[in-house]
Amino acid sequence: MIRNRLVYILFLLLGVFFVMAFGGRMPVFLLTALLLLPLVSILAALVSSRHLEMRQTINRYILQKGEETIYTIKLTNQGHFFCPLVRACFLPDAKPVMEGWNKERFFSLPPKHSESHSYTLKGRFRGKFPVGVEHLEVLDYLGLFRLKRKANQKLVLKVFPQAVPLTGFYADLGQEVSRREMSLLSQEDHSSISDIKNYHPGDHLKDMHWKLSAKRGELLVKNYEVLSNTGATIAIDLTPPALPREKALVLEDRIIASAISIEQYLHKKAIPCCLAYADDSLAFYGKGHSLDDLLDQTAFLPFNGQIPAPELLQLISSRSLISSSLLLFCHQVSNELCSEILRLRLNGLHITLFYFASEEGEAASKQLALVYELIERGSACYVIREGDDLKTQIEKK
């Protein structure tokens, strides 16, 4: 585009020179044509860009980590003007899953002509990824101006983490409780409604909220408070790791995959569990929800929280209805966190720490020393390093 503008300015200066040097109708006509050409060019480009139709499709919107799918974009020029140069610019957030996201190229579209391009989407990391076109760029016929047209269609690719099937799990869950006792302890208080959710197949008709369903025009089900807080609370530190983007995504994947694996194991053993996390404030999730809802909520937690692990523990302990056992997943260990863990253990709360080592050097050595100090004081701790097998590390005593 810069080269085209320099060439145009050169021709414009030559036109001015001929008018001033020779005068006459022909030089004036050429200079007038040179001045009008950009206006005609950009008007024609505006008309052609308005007749561009874009269609985006993804073969599969939900992937398991490691799977692939195909994303296709189809551009059609439905107008009668030739579209000289058009380019699709993709969303920057699609970089982790989309191959060739930054290799857009310009191409031309004759009238009533279509062109399709396909890209491979790889589920390398878990999460929700906006994919597709951010905007279209159309150049005018002279290549002097660039017109942008925002894309209205938004596509989101969901990538679930790869959970590992656990056959054993040794954590500080307090006194062992039989399955029958646990089912009695986890009964619901039908006089206290915790929240309202949409009806799903399998929900009992006696739990329907008929009055609210009639008012909203959709089937709604009541969730009740649990009579006992026996079980496990899975707490996840959502502060962003101080790592490059891809390394941070790998670390986040391992944390979430471990949490989901343990949630599935606890469910298989009929041990109630709930999820606790904090972005700007503390949030609990799990009681009264199905396992699928709990796993879905855990799988797509964003690591953009502002509350570190010590404050997270303080917020959890300040709640009156929390489980007696807590599993904390974090990627940073500090003196404040260790002090808080020891304080809560003295208050009778059973805590298991899952530390995911993300750094190397002196900082990592200091954090590992703090974890080993907790182990010496009787705390249940897991240290999971980069490259460790999750199943082996979680199942070991």
Long-range contacts (C-beta under 8 A, 24 or more apart in sequence): 1-139, 1-143, 1-144, 1-146, 4-142, 4-143, 4-144, 5-144, 8-34, 8-38, 8-142, 8-144, 37-142, 38-140, 38-142, 38-144, 38-145, 41-140, 41-141, 41-142, 41-144, 41-145, 42-140, 42-144, 42-145, 42-147, 44-81, 44-140, 44-141, 45-83, 45-84, 45-138, 45-139, 45-140, 45-141, 45-145, 45-147, 46-147, 47-79, 47-81, 48-77, 48-79, 48-81, 48-82, 48-83, 48-84, 48-138, 49-83, 49-86, 49-136, 49-138, 49-147, 49-149, 50-79, 51-77, 51-78, 51-79, 51-80, 51-81, 52-76, 52-77, 52-78, 52-79, 52-83, 52-86, 52-109, 52-136, 52-138, 52-149, 53-77, 53-78, 54-88, 54-133, 54-136, 54-151, 54-153, 55-153, 56-132, 56-133, 56-151, 56-153, 56-155, 58-121, 58-131, 58-155, 58-157, 61-155, 61-156, 61-157, 61-158, 62-157, 62-158, 62-160, 63-121, 63-123, 63-157, 63-158, 63-159, 63-160, 64-123, 64-159, 64-160, 64-162, 65-123, 65-124, 65-125, 65-126, 65-159, 65-160, 65-161, 65-162, 65-253, 65-257, 66-123, 66-124, 66-162, 67-123, 68-120, 68-121, 68-122, 68-123, 69-120, 69-121, 69-123, 69-157, 70-118, 70-119, 70-120, 70-121, 71-98, 71-118, 71-119, 71-120, 71-121, 71-131, 71-132, 71-155, 72-116, 72-117, 72-118, 72-119, 73-116, 73-117, 73-118, 73-119, 73-132, 73-133, 74-114, 74-115, 74-116, 75-109, 75-114, 75-115, 75-116, 75-136, 76-109, 76-113, 76-114, 77-109, 77-110, 77-111, 77-112, 77-113, 77-114, 78-112, 79-111, 80-111, 81-111, 82-108, 82-109, 82-110, 82-111, 83-108, 83-109, 83-110, 83-138, 84-108, 84-139, 84-140, 84-141, 84-143, 85-138, 85-139, 85-143, 86-136, 86-137, 86-138, 86-139, 87-136, 87-137, 88-117, 88-133, 88-136, 88-137, 89-133, 89-134, 89-135, 89-136, 89-137, 90-131, 90-132, 90-133, 90-134, 91-130, 91-131, 91-132, 91-133, 91-134, 92-134, 93-129, 93-130, 93-131, 94-129, 94-130, 94-131, 94-132, 96-124, 96-125, 96-127, 96-129, 96-245, 96-246, 96-249, 97-121, 97-122, 97-123, 97-124, 97-125, 97-129, 97-131, 97-157, 97-159, 98-131, 106-137, 106-139, 121-157, 123-157, 123-159, 124-159, 124-249, 125-159, 125-249, 125-250, 125-252, 125-253, 126-159, 126-160, 126-161, 126-162, 126-252, 126-253, 126-256, 126-257, 126-299, 126-300, 127-158, 127-159, 127-249, 127-252, 127-300, 127-302, 128-156, 128-157, 128-158, 128-159, 128-300, 129-156, 129-157, 129-159, 130-154, 130-155, 130-156, 131-155, 131-156, 131-157, 158-300, 160-299, 161-253, 161-256, 161-257, 161-260, 161-299, 162-257, 163-257, 163-260, 163-261, 163-264, 164-257, 164-261, 164-390, 164-391, 164-394, 165-261, 165-264, 165-391, 166-261, 166-262, 166-264, 166-265, 166-391, 166-394, 166-395, 167-395, 168-395, 169-262, 169-265, 169-266, 169-394, 169-395, 170-380, 170-395, 170-396, 170-397, 171-232, 171-325, 171-327, 171-352, 171-380, 172-325, 172-350, 172-351, 172-352, 172-379, 172-380, 173-232, 173-271, 173-325, 173-350, 173-352, 174-324, 174-325, 174-350, 177-230, 177-271, 179-269, 179-270, 182-230, 182-231, 182-270, 182-271, 182-272, 183-270, 185-227, 185-228, 185-230, 186-226, 186-227, 186-228, 186-230, 186-231, 186-272, 187-226, 187-227, 187-228, 188-224, 188-225, 188-226, 188-227, 188-288, 189-224, 189-225, 189-226, 189-227, 190-224, 192-224, 192-225, 193-222, 193-223, 193-224, 193-225, 194-223, 194-224, 194-225, 194-287, 194-288, 195-223, 195-288, 196-220, 196-221, 196-222, 196-223, 197-221, 197-223, 197-288, 197-289, 200-290, 202-290, 223-287, 223-288, 223-289, 224-288, 225-287, 225-288, 225-321, 226-272, 226-287, 226-288, 226-321, 229-321, 229-322, 229-323, 229-324, 230-272, 230-323, 230-324, 231-266, 231-271, 231-272, 231-273, 231-274, 231-323, 231-324, 231-325, 232-266, 232-271, 232-272, 232-273, 232-274, 232-323, 232-325, 232-326, 232-327, 233-273, 233-274, 233-275, 233-276, 233-316, 233-322, 233-323, 233-325, 233-326, 233-327, 234-259, 234-262, 234-263, 234-273, 234-274, 234-275, 234-276, 234-298, 234-327, 234-329, 235-275, 235-276, 235-277, 235-312, 235-313, 235-316, 235-326, 235-327, 235-328, 235-329, 236-275, 236-276, 236-277, 236-298, 236-301, 236-329, 236-330, 237-305, 237-308, 237-309, 237-312, 237-328, 237-329, 237-330, 237-331, 237-332, 238-277, 238-278, 238-279, 238-301, 238-302, 238-303, 238-304, 238-305, 238-307, 239-303, 239-305, 239-306, 239-307, 239-308, 239-309, 239-332, 240-303, 240-304, 240-305, 241-303, 241-331, 241-358, 243-358, 247-358, 248-303, 250-386, 251-331, 251-356, 251-358, 251-386, 252-303, 254-356, 254-384, 254-390, 255-329, 255-331, 255-354, 255-356, 256-298, 256-299, 256-301, 257-390, 258-329, 258-354, 258-356, 258-384, 258-390, 258-394, 259-298, 259-327, 259-329, 260-295, 260-298, 260-299, 261-390, 261-391, 261-394, 262-327, 262-394, 263-291, 263-294, 263-295, 263-298, 264-291, 264-295, 267-291, 272-323, 273-323, 274-323, 276-312, 276-316, 276-322, 277-301, 277-305, 277-312, 278-305, 278-307, 278-311, 278-312, 278-315, 279-304, 279-305, 279-306, 279-307, 280-305, 280-306, 280-307, 282-307, 282-312, 282-315, 282-316, 282-319, 284-319, 308-332, 308-334, 308-337, 309-333, 309-334, 309-337, 310-334, 310-336, 310-337, 310-339, 310-340, 313-337, 313-340, 313-341, 313-344, 314-340, 317-344, 317-347, 317-349, 324-348, 324-349, 324-350, 325-349, 325-350, 325-351, 325-352, 326-350, 326-351, 326-352, 327-351, 327-352, 327-354, 328-352, 328-353, 328-354, 329-354, 329-356, 330-354, 330-355, 330-356, 331-355, 331-356, 331-357, 331-358, 332-358, 332-367, 333-367, 333-370, 333-371, 334-367, 334-370, 335-370, 337-370, 338-370, 338-373, 338-374, 341-374, 341-379, 342-374, 342-377, 342-379, 345-378, 345-379, 350-380, 351-379, 351-380, 352-379, 352-380, 352-381, 352-382, 353-379, 353-380, 353-381, 353-382, 354-381, 354-382, 354-384, 355-381, 355-382, 355-383, 355-384, 356-384, 357-383, 357-384, 357-385, 357-386, 358-386
